[in-house]
């Protein structure tokens, strides 16, 4: 993610962090801590992560 941000405009950085905030706030801290793999990170950011319980 850091590589994506290098050389981008402030507006683009704001858009990226806004997306991350809006997406991650849908999950609990406990759920986010369950993420173990790169594939799970992608699923989480796509809003497709499934958690038990």
PQR file of N, CA, C, O and H, with PARSE charges and radii, in Angstrom:
ATOM      1  N   UNK A   1       0.823  -1.188   0.000 -0.4000 1.5000
ATOM      2  CA  UNK A   1       0.000   0.000   0.000 -0.0000 2.0000
ATOM      3  C   UNK A   1       0.863   1.247   0.000  0.5500 1.7000
ATOM      4  O   UNK A   1       0.517   2.244  -0.633 -0.5500 1.4000
ATOM      5  N   UNK A   2       1.963   1.199   0.691 -0.4000 1.5000
ATOM      6  CA  UNK A   2       2.853   2.358   0.725 -0.0000 2.0000
ATOM      7  C   UNK A   2       3.337   2.684  -0.679  0.5500 1.7000
ATOM      8  O   UNK A   2       3.433   3.856  -1.045 -0.5500 1.4000
ATOM      9  H   UNK A   2       2.245   0.389   1.205  0.4000 1.0000
ATOM     10  N   UNK A   3       3.640   1.668  -1.465 -0.4000 1.5000
ATOM     11  CA  UNK A   3       4.102   1.884  -2.833 -0.0000 2.0000
ATOM     12  C   UNK A   3       3.032   2.605  -3.645  0.5500 1.7000
ATOM     13  O   UNK A   3       3.351   3.466  -4.465 -0.5500 1.4000
ATOM     14  H   UNK A   3       3.562   0.716  -1.168  0.4000 1.0000
ATOM     15  N   UNK A   4       1.790   2.266  -3.427 -0.4000 1.5000
ATOM     16  CA  UNK A   4       0.688   2.913  -4.146 -0.0000 2.0000
ATOM     17  C   UNK A   4       0.624   4.393  -3.811  0.5500 1.7000
ATOM     18  O   UNK A   4       0.301   5.205  -4.678 -0.5500 1.4000
ATOM     19  H   UNK A   4       1.531   1.567  -2.760  0.4000 1.0000
ATOM     20  N   UNK A   5       0.921   4.757  -2.588 -0.4000 1.5000
ATOM     21  CA  UNK A   5       0.782   6.137  -2.147 -0.0000 2.0000
ATOM     22  C   UNK A   5       1.928   7.042  -2.572  0.5500 1.7000
ATOM     23  O   UNK A   5       1.746   8.254  -2.678 -0.5500 1.4000
ATOM     24  H   UNK A   5       1.184   4.097  -1.883  0.4000 1.0000
ATOM     25  N   UNK A   6       3.102   6.479  -2.816 -0.4000 1.5000
ATOM     26  CA  UNK A   6       4.248   7.284  -3.219 -0.0000 2.0000
ATOM     27  C   UNK A   6       3.972   7.896  -4.590  0.5500 1.7000
ATOM     28  O   UNK A   6       3.642   7.195  -5.546 -0.5500 1.4000
ATOM     29  H   UNK A   6       3.251   5.494  -2.729  0.4000 1.0000
ATOM     30  N   UNK A   7       4.111   9.178  -4.662 -0.4000 1.5000
ATOM     31  CA  UNK A   7       3.933   9.855  -5.940 -0.0000 2.0000
ATOM     32  C   UNK A   7       2.495  10.157  -6.311  0.5500 1.7000
ATOM     33  O   UNK A   7       2.235  10.624  -7.421 -0.5500 1.4000
ATOM     34  H   UNK A   7       4.379   9.748  -3.885  0.4000 1.0000
ATOM     35  N   UNK A   8       1.566   9.908  -5.426 -0.4000 1.5000
ATOM     36  CA  UNK A   8       0.168  10.232  -5.737 -0.0000 2.0000
ATOM     37  C   UNK A   8      -0.177  11.588  -5.158  0.5500 1.7000
ATOM     38  O   UNK A   8       0.469  12.065  -4.225 -0.5500 1.4000
ATOM     39  H   UNK A   8       1.778   9.529  -4.525  0.4000 1.0000
ATOM     40  N   UNK A   9      -1.177  12.188  -5.707 -0.4000 1.5000
ATOM     41  CA  UNK A   9      -1.615  13.498  -5.228 -0.0000 2.0000
ATOM     42  C   UNK A   9      -2.325  13.363  -3.886  0.5500 1.7000
ATOM     43  O   UNK A   9      -2.739  12.274  -3.487 -0.5500 1.4000
ATOM     44  H   UNK A   9      -1.702  11.801  -6.464  0.4000 1.0000
ATOM     45  N   UNK A  10      -2.453  14.475  -3.215 -0.4000 1.5000
ATOM     46  CA  UNK A  10      -3.144  14.478  -1.927 -0.0000 2.0000
ATOM     47  C   UNK A  10      -4.599  14.043  -2.091  0.5500 1.7000
ATOM     48  O   UNK A  10      -5.136  13.344  -1.232 -0.5500 1.4000
ATOM     49  H   UNK A  10      -2.117  15.359  -3.540  0.4000 1.0000
ATOM     50  N   UNK A  11      -5.230  14.445  -3.172 -0.4000 1.5000
ATOM     51  CA  UNK A  11      -6.625  14.056  -3.414 -0.0000 2.0000
ATOM     52  C   UNK A  11      -6.747  12.544  -3.562  0.5500 1.7000
ATOM     53  O   UNK A  11      -7.679  11.940  -3.033 -0.5500 1.4000
ATOM     54  H   UNK A  11      -4.794  15.013  -3.870  0.4000 1.0000
ATOM     55  N   UNK A  12      -5.803  11.930  -4.284 -0.4000 1.5000
ATOM     56  CA  UNK A  12      -5.830  10.481  -4.454 -0.0000 2.0000
ATOM     57  C   UNK A  12      -5.576   9.776  -3.124  0.5500 1.7000
ATOM     58  O   UNK A  12      -6.211   8.764  -2.830 -0.5500 1.4000
ATOM     59  H   UNK A  12      -5.046  12.422  -4.714  0.4000 1.0000
ATOM     60  N   UNK A  13      -4.663  10.298  -2.328 -0.4000 1.5000
ATOM     61  CA  UNK A  13      -4.399   9.716  -1.005 -0.0000 2.0000
ATOM     62  C   UNK A  13      -5.649   9.794  -0.144  0.5500 1.7000
ATOM     63  O   UNK A  13      -5.985   8.837   0.553 -0.5500 1.4000
ATOM     64  H   UNK A  13      -4.147  11.121  -2.567  0.4000 1.0000
ATOM     65  N   UNK A  14      -6.334  10.918  -0.187 -0.4000 1.5000
ATOM     66  CA  UNK A  14      -7.567  11.072   0.585 -0.0000 2.0000
ATOM     67  C   UNK A  14      -8.615  10.059   0.152  0.5500 1.7000
ATOM     68  O   UNK A  14      -9.321   9.493   0.988 -0.5500 1.4000
ATOM     69  H   UNK A  14      -6.062  11.696  -0.753  0.4000 1.0000
ATOM     70  N   UNK A  15      -8.718   9.828  -1.149 -0.4000 1.5000
ATOM     71  CA  UNK A  15      -9.678   8.859  -1.669 -0.0000 2.0000
ATOM     72  C   UNK A  15      -9.353   7.453  -1.184  0.5500 1.7000
ATOM     73  O   UNK A  15     -10.245   6.713  -0.769 -0.5500 1.4000
ATOM     74  H   UNK A  15      -8.145  10.287  -1.828  0.4000 1.0000
ATOM     75  N   UNK A  16      -8.067   7.084  -1.237 -0.4000 1.5000
ATOM     76  CA  UNK A  16      -7.647   5.757  -0.800 -0.0000 2.0000
ATOM     77  C   UNK A  16      -7.941   5.560   0.677  0.5500 1.7000
ATOM     78  O   UNK A  16      -8.515   4.541   1.062 -0.5500 1.4000
ATOM     79  H   UNK A  16      -7.343   7.685  -1.574  0.4000 1.0000
ATOM     80  N   UNK A  17      -7.556   6.517   1.509 -0.4000 1.5000
ATOM     81  CA  UNK A  17      -7.782   6.362   2.945 -0.0000 2.0000
ATOM     82  C   UNK A  17      -9.260   6.433   3.306  0.5500 1.7000
ATOM     83  O   UNK A  17      -9.694   5.791   4.262 -0.5500 1.4000
ATOM     84  H   UNK A  17      -7.090   7.345   1.197  0.4000 1.0000
ATOM     85  N   UNK A  18     -10.028   7.198   2.559 -0.4000 1.5000
ATOM     86  CA  UNK A  18     -11.472   7.238   2.790 -0.0000 2.0000
ATOM     87  C   UNK A  18     -12.084   5.869   2.498  0.5500 1.7000
ATOM     88  O   UNK A  18     -12.922   5.382   3.256 -0.5500 1.4000
ATOM     89  H   UNK A  18      -9.676   7.720   1.783  0.4000 1.0000
ATOM     90  N   UNK A  19     -11.662   5.257   1.399 -0.4000 1.5000
ATOM     91  CA  UNK A  19     -12.152   3.920   1.054 -0.0000 2.0000
ATOM     92  C   UNK A  19     -11.789   2.923   2.143  0.5500 1.7000
ATOM     93  O   UNK A  19     -12.632   2.139   2.581 -0.5500 1.4000
ATOM     94  H   UNK A  19     -10.981   5.653   0.783  0.4000 1.0000
ATOM     95  N   UNK A  20     -10.527   2.951   2.585 -0.4000 1.5000
ATOM     96  CA  UNK A  20     -10.090   2.032   3.639 -0.0000 2.0000
ATOM     97  C   UNK A  20     -10.904   2.238   4.910  0.5500 1.7000
ATOM     98  O   UNK A  20     -11.337   1.269   5.535 -0.5500 1.4000
ATOM     99  H   UNK A  20      -9.842   3.588   2.229  0.4000 1.0000
ATOM    100  N   UNK A  21     -11.110   3.476   5.289 -0.4000 1.5000
ATOM    101  CA  UNK A  21     -11.880   3.768   6.499 -0.0000 2.0000
ATOM    102  C   UNK A  21     -13.312   3.262   6.371  0.5500 1.7000
ATOM    103  O   UNK A  21     -13.811   2.577   7.263 -0.5500 1.4000
ATOM    104  H   UNK A  21     -10.758   4.263   4.782  0.4000 1.0000
ATOM    105  N   UNK A  22     -13.969   3.593   5.274 -0.4000 1.5000
ATOM    106  CA  UNK A  22     -15.360   3.181   5.079 -0.0000 2.0000
ATOM    107  C   UNK A  22     -15.502   1.665   5.041  0.5500 1.7000
ATOM    108  O   UNK A  22     -16.488   1.119   5.536 -0.5500 1.4000
ATOM    109  H   UNK A  22     -13.563   4.149   4.549  0.4000 1.0000
ATOM    110  N   UNK A  23     -14.528   0.990   4.459 -0.4000 1.5000
ATOM    111  CA  UNK A  23     -14.580  -0.459   4.348 -0.0000 2.0000
ATOM    112  C   UNK A  23     -14.291  -1.125   5.686  0.5500 1.7000
ATOM    113  O   UNK A  23     -15.034  -2.009   6.114 -0.5500 1.4000
ATOM    114  H   UNK A  23     -13.727   1.434   4.056  0.4000 1.0000
ATOM    115  N   UNK A  24     -13.228  -0.710   6.342 -0.4000 1.5000
ATOM    116  CA  UNK A  24     -12.809  -1.375   7.574 -0.0000 2.0000
ATOM    117  C   UNK A  24     -13.735  -1.095   8.753  0.5500 1.7000
ATOM    118  O   UNK A  24     -13.812  -1.905   9.677 -0.5500 1.4000
ATOM    119  H   UNK A  24     -12.625   0.008   5.995  0.4000 1.0000
ATOM    120  N   UNK A  25     -14.430   0.017   8.738 -0.4000 1.5000
ATOM    121  CA  UNK A  25     -15.313   0.320   9.867 -0.0000 2.0000
ATOM    122  C   UNK A  25     -16.526  -0.611   9.927  0.5500 1.7000
ATOM    123  O   UNK A  25     -17.239  -0.642  10.931 -0.5500 1.4000
ATOM    124  H   UNK A  25     -14.368   0.675   7.988  0.4000 1.0000
ATOM    125  N   UNK A  26     -16.757  -1.364   8.858 -0.4000 1.5000
ATOM    126  CA  UNK A  26     -17.854  -2.328   8.829 -0.0000 2.0000
ATOM    127  C   UNK A  26     -17.550  -3.561   9.681  0.5500 1.7000
ATOM    128  O   UNK A  26     -18.452  -4.330  10.014 -0.5500 1.4000
ATOM    129  H   UNK A  26     -16.178  -1.339   8.043  0.4000 1.0000
ATOM    130  N   UNK A  27     -16.282  -3.743  10.030 -0.4000 1.5000
ATOM    131  CA  UNK A  27     -15.841  -4.933  10.751 -0.0000 2.0000
ATOM    132  C   UNK A  27     -15.442  -4.576  12.181  0.5500 1.7000
ATOM    133  O   UNK A  27     -15.083  -3.436  12.476 -0.5500 1.4000
ATOM    134  H   UNK A  27     -15.549  -3.118   9.759  0.4000 1.0000
ATOM    135  N   UNK A  28     -15.512  -5.564  13.053 -0.4000 1.5000
ATOM    136  CA  UNK A  28     -15.030  -5.361  14.417 -0.0000 2.0000
ATOM    137  C   UNK A  28     -13.522  -5.576  14.444  0.5500 1.7000
ATOM    138  O   UNK A  28     -12.961  -6.206  13.548 -0.5500 1.4000
ATOM    139  H   UNK A  28     -15.804  -6.490  12.814  0.4000 1.0000
ATOM    140  N   UNK A  29     -12.874  -5.050  15.471 -0.4000 1.5000
ATOM    141  CA  UNK A  29     -11.436  -5.240  15.636 -0.0000 2.0000
ATOM    142  C   UNK A  29     -11.113  -6.727  15.725  0.5500 1.7000
ATOM    143  O   UNK A  29     -10.112  -7.187  15.176 -0.5500 1.4000
ATOM    144  H   UNK A  29     -13.330  -4.538  16.199  0.4000 1.0000
ATOM    145  N   UNK A  30     -11.954  -7.465  16.412 -0.4000 1.5000
ATOM    146  CA  UNK A  30     -11.751  -8.910  16.539 -0.0000 2.0000
ATOM    147  C   UNK A  30     -11.767  -9.572  15.165  0.5500 1.7000
ATOM    148  O   UNK A  30     -10.930 -10.431  14.887 -0.5500 1.4000
ATOM    149  H   UNK A  30     -12.768  -7.092  16.858  0.4000 1.0000
ATOM    150  N   UNK A  31     -12.699  -9.188  14.309 -0.4000 1.5000
ATOM    151  CA  UNK A  31     -12.757  -9.758  12.962 -0.0000 2.0000
ATOM    152  C   UNK A  31     -11.514  -9.406  12.151  0.5500 1.7000
ATOM    153  O   UNK A  31     -10.943 -10.269  11.484 -0.5500 1.4000
ATOM    154  H   UNK A  31     -13.379  -8.490  14.535  0.4000 1.0000
ATOM    155  N   UNK A  32     -11.101  -8.172  12.205 -0.4000 1.5000
ATOM    156  CA  UNK A  32      -9.924  -7.749  11.445 -0.0000 2.0000
ATOM    157  C   UNK A  32      -8.689  -8.511  11.906  0.5500 1.7000
ATOM    158  O   UNK A  32      -7.843  -8.871  11.088 -0.5500 1.4000
ATOM    159  H   UNK A  32     -11.564  -7.471  12.747  0.4000 1.0000
ATOM    160  N   UNK A  33      -8.579  -8.755  13.185 -0.4000 1.5000
ATOM    161  CA  UNK A  33      -7.420  -9.485  13.707 -0.0000 2.0000
ATOM    162  C   UNK A  33      -7.399 -10.947  13.260  0.5500 1.7000
ATOM    163  O   UNK A  33      -6.356 -11.595  13.350 -0.5500 1.4000
ATOM    164  H   UNK A  33      -9.267  -8.462  13.849  0.4000 1.0000
ATOM    165  N   UNK A  34      -8.507 -11.473  12.789 -0.4000 1.5000
ATOM    166  CA  UNK A  34      -8.571 -12.852  12.305 -0.0000 2.0000
ATOM    167  C   UNK A  34      -7.954 -13.007  10.916  0.5500 1.7000
ATOM    168  O   UNK A  34      -7.681 -14.125  10.479 -0.5500 1.4000
ATOM    169  H   UNK A  34      -9.354 -10.947  12.716  0.4000 1.0000
ATOM    170  N   UNK A  35      -7.736 -11.894  10.223 -0.4000 1.5000
ATOM    171  CA  UNK A  35      -7.187 -11.945   8.871 -0.0000 2.0000
ATOM    172  C   UNK A  35      -5.745 -12.436   8.946  0.5500 1.7000
ATOM    173  O   UNK A  35      -4.917 -11.872   9.661 -0.5500 1.4000
ATOM    174  H   UNK A  35      -7.958 -10.986  10.577  0.4000 1.0000
ATOM    175  N   UNK A  36      -5.461 -13.499   8.193 -0.4000 1.5000
ATOM    176  CA  UNK A  36      -4.155 -14.151   8.266 -0.0000 2.0000
ATOM    177  C   UNK A  36      -3.387 -14.147   6.942  0.5500 1.7000
ATOM    178  O   UNK A  36      -2.159 -14.235   6.949 -0.5500 1.4000
ATOM    179  H   UNK A  36      -6.134 -13.958   7.612  0.4000 1.0000
ATOM    180  N   UNK A  37      -4.073 -14.047   5.826 -0.4000 1.5000
ATOM    181  CA  UNK A  37      -3.414 -14.198   4.539 -0.0000 2.0000
ATOM    182  C   UNK A  37      -3.678 -12.988   3.638  0.5500 1.7000
ATOM    183  O   UNK A  37      -4.587 -12.191   3.871 -0.5500 1.4000
ATOM    184  H   UNK A  37      -5.070 -13.975   5.820  0.4000 1.0000
ATOM    185  N   UNK A  38      -2.849 -12.888   2.609 -0.4000 1.5000
ATOM    186  CA  UNK A  38      -3.025 -11.834   1.610 -0.0000 2.0000
ATOM    187  C   UNK A  38      -4.408 -11.935   0.970  0.5500 1.7000
ATOM    188  O   UNK A  38      -5.081 -10.924   0.773 -0.5500 1.4000
ATOM    189  H   UNK A  38      -2.110 -13.536   2.420  0.4000 1.0000
ATOM    190  N   UNK A  39      -4.826 -13.155   0.646 -0.4000 1.5000
ATOM    191  CA  UNK A  39      -6.141 -13.354   0.025 -0.0000 2.0000
ATOM    192  C   UNK A  39      -7.252 -12.845   0.939  0.5500 1.7000
ATOM    193  O   UNK A  39      -8.215 -12.245   0.461 -0.5500 1.4000
ATOM    194  H   UNK A  39      -4.279 -13.977   0.806  0.4000 1.0000
ATOM    195  N   UNK A  40      -7.133 -13.072   2.224 -0.4000 1.5000
ATOM    196  CA  UNK A  40      -8.138 -12.583   3.179 -0.0000 2.0000
ATOM    197  C   UNK A  40      -8.146 -11.054   3.237  0.5500 1.7000
ATOM    198  O   UNK A  40      -9.207 -10.450   3.398 -0.5500 1.4000
ATOM    199  H   UNK A  40      -6.350 -13.559   2.612  0.4000 1.0000
ATOM    200  N   UNK A  41      -6.986 -10.430   3.108 -0.4000 1.5000
ATOM    201  CA  UNK A  41      -6.928  -8.966   3.080 -0.0000 2.0000
ATOM    202  C   UNK A  41      -7.715  -8.449   1.877  0.5500 1.7000
ATOM    203  O   UNK A  41      -8.494  -7.504   1.995 -0.5500 1.4000
ATOM    204  H   UNK A  41      -6.125 -10.921   2.977  0.4000 1.0000
ATOM    205  N   UNK A  42      -7.506  -9.070   0.730 -0.4000 1.5000
ATOM    206  CA  UNK A  42      -8.223  -8.665  -0.482 -0.0000 2.0000
ATOM    207  C   UNK A  42      -9.731  -8.858  -0.301  0.5500 1.7000
ATOM    208  O   UNK A  42     -10.520  -7.986  -0.666 -0.5500 1.4000
ATOM    209  H   UNK A  42      -6.873  -9.838   0.634  0.4000 1.0000
ATOM    210  N   UNK A  43     -10.125  -9.988   0.257 -0.4000 1.5000
ATOM    211  CA  UNK A  43     -11.545 -10.250   0.504 -0.0000 2.0000
ATOM    212  C   UNK A  43     -12.124  -9.218   1.470  0.5500 1.7000
ATOM    213  O   UNK A  43     -13.244  -8.742   1.280 -0.5500 1.4000
ATOM    214  H   UNK A  43      -9.484 -10.697   0.554  0.4000 1.0000
ATOM    215  N   UNK A  44     -11.373  -8.884   2.484 -0.4000 1.5000
ATOM    216  CA  UNK A  44     -11.815  -7.892   3.461 -0.0000 2.0000
ATOM    217  C   UNK A  44     -12.041  -6.543   2.784  0.5500 1.7000
ATOM    218  O   UNK A  44     -13.067  -5.898   3.001 -0.5500 1.4000
ATOM    219  H   UNK A  44     -10.463  -9.271   2.638  0.4000 1.0000
ATOM    220  N   UNK A  45     -11.081  -6.118   1.965 -0.4000 1.5000
ATOM    221  CA  UNK A  45     -11.190  -4.818   1.314 -0.0000 2.0000
ATOM    222  C   UNK A  45     -12.258  -4.791   0.235  0.5500 1.7000
ATOM    223  O   UNK A  45     -12.761  -3.722  -0.113 -0.5500 1.4000
ATOM    224  H   UNK A  45     -10.248  -6.642   1.789  0.4000 1.0000
ATOM    225  N   UNK A  46     -12.605  -5.941  -0.293 -0.4000 1.5000
ATOM    226  CA  UNK A  46     -13.698  -6.022  -1.269 -0.0000 2.0000
ATOM    227  C   UNK A  46     -15.056  -6.133  -0.578  0.5500 1.7000
ATOM    228  O   UNK A  46     -16.096  -6.088  -1.236 -0.5500 1.4000
ATOM    229  H   UNK A  46     -12.197  -6.809  -0.011  0.4000 1.0000
ATOM    230  N   UNK A  47     -15.047  -6.277   0.739 -0.4000 1.5000
ATOM    231  CA  UNK A  47     -16.299  -6.435   1.464 -0.0000 2.0000
ATOM    232  C   UNK A  47     -16.851  -7.835   1.375  0.5500 1.7000
ATOM    233  O   UNK A  47     -18.042  -8.050   1.601 -0.5500 1.4000
ATOM    234  H   UNK A  47     -14.202  -6.313   1.274  0.4000 1.0000
ATOM    235  N   UNK A  48     -15.996  -8.800   1.046 -0.4000 1.5000
ATOM    236  CA  UNK A  48     -16.437 -10.170   0.847 -0.0000 2.0000
ATOM    237  C   UNK A  48     -15.984 -11.108   1.949  0.5500 1.7000
ATOM    238  O   UNK A  48     -16.224 -12.313   1.866 -0.5500 1.4000
ATOM    239  H   UNK A  48     -15.029  -8.626   0.863  0.4000 1.0000
ATOM    240  N   UNK A  49     -15.341 -10.591   2.970 -0.4000 1.5000
ATOM    241  CA  UNK A  49     -14.819 -11.434   4.040 -0.0000 2.0000
ATOM    242  C   UNK A  49     -15.968 -12.014   4.852  0.5500 1.7000
ATOM    243  O   UNK A  49     -16.871 -11.287   5.265 -0.5500 1.4000
ATOM    244  H   UNK A  49     -15.147  -9.613   3.038  0.4000 1.0000
ATOM    245  N   UNK A  50     -15.934 -13.313   5.078 -0.4000 1.5000
ATOM    246  CA  UNK A  50     -16.950 -13.996   5.866 -0.0000 2.0000
ATOM    247  C   UNK A  50     -16.340 -14.421   7.203  0.5500 1.7000
ATOM    248  O   UNK A  50     -15.276 -15.039   7.239 -0.5500 1.4000
ATOM    249  H   UNK A  50     -15.200 -13.903   4.743  0.4000 1.0000
ATOM    250  N   UNK A  51     -17.009 -14.093   8.277 -0.4000 1.5000
ATOM    251  CA  UNK A  51     -16.553 -14.472   9.615 -0.0000 2.0000
ATOM    252  C   UNK A  51     -17.580 -15.367  10.265  0.5500 1.7000
ATOM    253  O   UNK A  51     -18.782 -15.214  10.049 -0.5500 1.4000
ATOM    254  H   UNK A  51     -17.873 -13.591   8.248  0.4000 1.0000
ATOM    255  N   UNK A  52     -17.100 -16.304  11.064 -0.4000 1.5000
ATOM    256  CA  UNK A  52     -17.996 -17.178  11.812 -0.0000 2.0000
ATOM    257  C   UNK A  52     -18.584 -16.410  12.986  0.5500 1.7000
ATOM    258  O   UNK A  52     -17.916 -15.584  13.606 -0.5500 1.4000
ATOM    259  H   UNK A  52     -16.123 -16.429  11.239  0.4000 1.0000
ATOM    260  N   UNK A  53     -19.831 -16.696  13.274 -0.4000 1.5000
ATOM    261  CA  UNK A  53     -20.468 -16.102  14.445 -0.0000 2.0000
ATOM    262  C   UNK A  53     -21.126 -14.872  14.092  0.5500 1.7000
ATOM    263  O   UNK A  53     -21.723 -14.223  14.951 -0.5500 1.4000
ATOM    264  H   UNK A  53     -20.374 -17.368  12.770  0.4000 1.0000
TER
END
